[in-house]
C-alpha cells in the first residue's frame, strides 16, 4: 500500500525543482530553450511564442506555488484511489 502524503510530497518537490530549472533557463539563456524545443519538434514555428520581455519573478513564484499545490493534490488523489482499488 502506497502512502499518499509521502508520494504527493515527493512528486510536488520534483515538479517545483523542474519548474525552477525552467525559470532559470528562461532567465539566463532563453535562446537555449527555443533551441531545445525546436530540436524536439522540428518545423514548429516558434516565432509566436518568442518574446524579448523580461521574466516577471512575482508570477514565477505564483506559478511555483500553484504547480506545487496542483501536483500535490492530483498525486494524492491518484494514490488514494489506487489504494482504494487495490
N, C-alpha and C positions, 0 to 999 in steps of 0.2 A: 504494500500500500504506500502510495506516494504522500508526502506531507505538502499540502498545498501552499502553506505560508513560506516554507523554505524554498520551494521551487519558484514561486512567484517573486520572491526577493532576488533570487539568482538571475532570473530572466530580466527583471527590471534593471538590475545593475548592468548586465551585459548590454541592454538596449541603450541605457544612458551613456555608457562608455563609447558605444558605436556612434551615437549622436554627437558626443563631444569631439570625437575624431573627425567627423564630418564637418563640424563647425570650424575646427582648426584648419582643415584643408581648404575650406572655402575662404577663410580669413587670410591664410598665408599664401596659398597658390591656387587661385580659382581656375587658372588655365589647366592645372593638373586634373581637376575634377572633370572638366569638359573633355579633356583628352581621354580620360578613363571611360566616361560614358560613351564617347564616340567610338572607342575601341570595342566596347561591349555590344553596341548597337550600330554597326556601320551603316552609313547612309541616312541616319536620322538627322533631321535638320534641328540643330541646337540653337540657331540664331534667335528663336523666340524666347528661350529661357536664359540666354546670356545677359548678364547685367553688369554694369560697372559700379553699381551702388554699393556702398559700404554695408557691412553686416550690422543689423540692429541687435546689439547684445542683450537688450531687455527682452526682445521677442525670442532670442535664442534661449534665455533662461526659462521663459514661459514654456517654450517648446520642450525643453528638457523635463520640466515638471509634468507637463501633460503626457509626454512619452512614458515617463516612469509610472504614472498613475494608470494609464491605459493598458500598458503591458502587464502591470501587476494584476489588475482586475481580470483581464482576459485569461491570463495563465492560471490564476487562482480558480476561476470558474471551470476551465477545462480540466484541471486536475481534480477538482471536486466532483465533476461529472464522471471522470474516469474512475475515480474511487467508488462512486455510487454504482456504476455499471459493471464493476469488476466482480 
